[in-house]
Structure formats: structure tokens, C-alpha cells
Amino acid sequence: MAVTATKPAVRPPAAPTPRSGASAVTAVLVLLVAVLAVLDLTQGTSAVGPAEVWKAFTGRADASDASVVVASRLPRAAAGLLVGAVLGVAGAVLQTVSRNVLASPDTLAVNAGSYLALGLVGATGVSLPLLASSGVAFAGGLAAAAIVLGLSGLGTGTVRLVLAGTALMLGLNSVTEGLLLLFPEQTEGLYQWNQGSIGQNGFDGVLQMLPVAAAGLVGLLLTARRIDALALGDDAARGLGVPVRATRVTVVTLASLLSAAAVTLAGPIGFVGLCAPALVRPLARRFRGFARSRGSLPAAALTGAVLVLGSDVLLRALVPDDLSVAVPTGVVTSLVGAVFLVATALRLRDTGGAGAPDRLRVPGRAAFLTALAVLVVALAGVAVAAVLIGDSKLLLGDVANWAQGRAGRTVSFVLDTRVPRVLAALCAGAALALAGTLVQAVTRNPLADPSVLGVSGGAALGAVLLVTTAPVAAGWSIAGAAFAGAGAAAVVVFGLAARGGFQQNRLVLVGIGVASGTTATISLLIVLTDPFNATKALTWLSGSTYGRSLPDVVPVALALVLGTAVAVARRTELDLVSLDEDTPRLLGLRLAPGRLGFLVVSVLLSATAVACAGTIGFVGLVAPHAARALVGRRHVRVIPVAMLLGATLVCAADLLGRTVIAPAQVGAGLMTAVIGTPYFLYLLVRSRR
């Protein structure tokens, strides 16, 4: 019998086990953190290079070099390591318990809540020790996170949470900025602190925050198994015997504690809690060691440290040494986070189609005429009150004499400065309302608004760039700079969101990302400019009409006339475009050119409004919604009602801002944010139902 020799099978080389793979990745992260920390130690304004740093560690350096390393650079690197680690862990657990990949201390408004809480304490003039400040920041951040999570719900989609957090953040930051303007001496330095900087004077701050951070990290590691169970869903977690509500409250509280420690030590370092877990998430799919919280949380901590230290090293490498001291590290992380948010928006699968914003309602002609008459009377009353009431009260006879050129010097001076302010508020409000109406119709997105979509942020960036570099600029030059900035932002937002037909998630998230980037760049310009220009820019950004003259009103008035003419002439096309994609095509309308034309007009309106009255948020969202609720969705009715509502709202906000706490003044933008934030959150709750 023949025996056939068989060749023994060759076994492939053994693949690395998941545990060893995770260990190798962790070792690489540790090495990267160490390298960045060493590079951070060698950078600075003093002529202390690697050789001097090594001598300081070995005890052979000069006293001055050793003082620089020990008192400044080592604490800075230690603060960057601690802040990055706690923010990375906080973001990771928040994303897990909310089952939302965009949850973080930024999107949950934790940083904004902490900022407001510290601003309130600072406005009272009370000086608190570092640990007490951490407690105040913790309380404010925890309250903000609870509000956002309660309004957005769990597992209801990424965009809702980001919208709720962004809206609350805008409202809280507006209140805080008002405190900065009203109490400049008590809150001195708070704006720079809010941009986030890891610079330290000694180890005192790091040593005081280290136990707080350690307590939060240990608490989260002890609840790691429950966190993993929550990631499976509430029902699965309950089946495993996990108390869902108690665990979620505990985790959010500990995450807020970590965020408060980071905020107290270095100010809000933006987007680290968003980016670090996202960078670790792909590792969990490849290495089983990162699939559970006990493996992923340390990885998120190391990744957060890499982001903070890397941003600091990059900043000092690109910016001259004398300027790098003034530029906060948080500006760099915010710019990186803005790019990350835009990239995430483009990759997300959008399940929220761009449907019609409201139910089809057709109120009668009598309802429309009644609403129009009431709004005209209300607008006239607010405008007259704004002209008569202020730091000095006037009578209608004084106004009549001024109009005829027969008023006294005092009355003429008051009205020469007050009337342009009233006209600026009226025109800016009407322009923003019309811009919001056009954007919501074209995108068929009820949450679209020039401020939420980053268009107003782009206009503000262009104007602030001119204000800080050419302080004598005014009128048409600021309007041109604002239009250029708004146009650039609109090209990015609408260009990226157009893929897929302006889907809600993509449009809003791209807009929020661009708005975050413009905000970070504006902060950089304000920090680097001189104090006079910084105060001027801050006042202008608050939506103030202070110091406006008639030439400042001309650009927005002309844009308003043009925009109204276009919107009224093409009102039928607006009605069709706002319905769906198919109906306009069946009727022979070319969607692309029509959309582009309406968007260009909305950008022009937003830019000139921002140039005239500064950044005023939520008017473009609130006015069109309220108009449709009153008179239905036909734009022949929505356009005049929305413009009247916007003009009335901004004029009333400006009047209240300059009279309630006179002689001090609060910008109209801060007042509209206080009004618009609750309404925006109400819209989210209503759409959730």
C-alpha cells in the first residue's frame, strides 16, 4: 500500500493578542506625552533651552535658569497634563452615559455654567481661594449640564444635544459678558481667563486641584462596570441590576467635578473633552483592551494630555515668544475642535430630513391684518419711547422742535446721538429677521439662523479684525469687512451642507463648528490687541448701538430695501422652495440659482446688520417662528410680520439695555440672547414631543 507523504500545514505567525496590542498603544501614548512635555519645557520667552533644562534637573543650573524651569515651565507642563487628562476622561464618560458621540464639557455648556458662576462671584468683589472657586465652578457647571441633558434627552440624536448646549452656552456667556462690561474692575482678567491658558506661577494651583481631580478619576474608575452597562442601553443595564438613574447622576456629577477642576486651574480649554474620546473610539474597535471603560478611560486621559500639550507646543512654535505668552492655549484647542466638529458633521448619517418647518396653517385675512396692525402700533410705541427715554427724558415737543431745527443745544445734542441709535436698532432687527426668514425657507430647516449657522460669527470676525487693526475705521469700511467675513463663512457652511440637500444635522453642526472657529479667532484678536481696542471690540460684540451715527445706518438700510424688494418680488418662489425638492422642479423652477440668490441676500442682510449693531443673536430664529405661528407659512404675510417683530424686539432690547441700569448700559445683543435662549430651548422641547 502506497503511503502518500503530506506536507505539514504551515501555521501563520500568531497575531498579537488584544491585550498586548492595547498595552503597546498605551505605551506609545505615554511616550508621546513625555516627548511633548519635554518640548514644552524647552519653550518660552527666557533663553533657557534643553541644556539648561537638563542642568536644572541635575542640580547644576544657574539660580535664574533653575527658577524659570521650576517656577514657570514645570508647573505649565504639569497643568497641561492634568487638564488634558481630566477633560479627556470627562468627555469619555459623558459620551457613554448620554450615548451621544458629541457630548462633552463644551457641548453640555459645563464650561459656560462655570464661567457664569465665577463671573457672578467676581462681580460681587468677593475674593475666594482656589478650592472655593473650584466649588463655585462645579456648581455652575453641574447645573448647566443637568439643564442640557434634561432638555435634549438621551439617545435622541447628536444634533439636539449640541443645539441645546450651544443655545444655553450663548445665553450664559451673554450674561457673563454683561457682567464683564458692568463690573470691569471686579472682573478684570476674567475674559482672558475664559480663553483657557495653562500658564502657572508655581505649583500651588496644580497641587490644590490634584486631589479634586484624583477624587473624580477614582470615582469614575470605581463605577466603570456600571458605565459599561449603561453603554448597552437602559433596559440592558437594568437587566444587569444597575441602578440607571443613580449611576447616570453619579457619572455626570463626577464628570462635572473634573471639568470644574480643569476650569478652575486653567480656564475653559475648549473641545478637548470632545476630541479625545473620538480619537480613542476607533482603538476600541481594534483592540479589545480599550472596549471597556477601565481601558478606554486611561487612553482618553493620555489622549487629552497629548491634545493640550501638543496645542501648547504648536502655539509656541508658530507664534513669536513675546506673543505666545499672551495667546491662550484654549484658542488653539478651540480651533482644532471646530475643524473636528465640521469633519464629524460631514461623516454623520443624517436622519433628520429637511422637512417643512411648521404645520401648514392658513389663517384668514382678518387675522393677518390684525397682527399687522398690532405690530405696527407696538413698533411705533417702542420707537417713540426709545427716542424720548434715556439718560435724559424728552417730550414730543422737543422732538418736533429738533426736526424743524428750532431745538436748544442740549436737546439737539441728545437727539443727534439718540435717533441714530434707534434707527440702527430698528434696521438691524428687521434685517436679521428677514435674513432668518430667507435661510429657513431655503434650507427648510426650522433651526436655521444666521447666528447659529456661523454667518453672523463670520461677519463679526471680519469687523473685529478691522476694528482691532484700524481703530479709526467706521461705517462703510466696517460693513465691507463684515460682509467679507460673512461671505467666507457662508461659502464654507452652505457649501459643505449642500451635499445631500441641506440636511438638518449637517447644516446645523457645520454652522456651529464654523461659529466656534470664528469665536476662537475673535478671542485671539481681542487678547492680542491693546486694552482700548479690546474694550471697543467687546462693547461692539455685545450688540451695542452706542456711538452710532447716521452714516453707520446707511449700509444696513440699503441692504434692507434691496432684500425686502427681492423677497417680496419672489415670494411665490420662496413658498415653493420651502415645501420640498420636487414641487419646484415640477413647476420648472431651477433650485440651485434660486437658493444661491436668496442665500446671498441673507448674507448681505446679516453682514450689514452686524456691522451696524454688532452681534445680535436669536432674532433671525425667533422672529420667523413667531411670524409663522401668527399668520401661517405664506411668505407674502410672513415677511412683513417677521420684519416688524425683529425691529420691535431689537429696539425694545436696546431701550431696556440703556435705561434699566442707567447710567450703565447693556448691549442689545445680550438682552436678545436672554430672551432668545429660553425660546430656542422651548422649540427643542416642542420638537422633541
Disulfide bonds with the S-S distance in Angstrom:
none
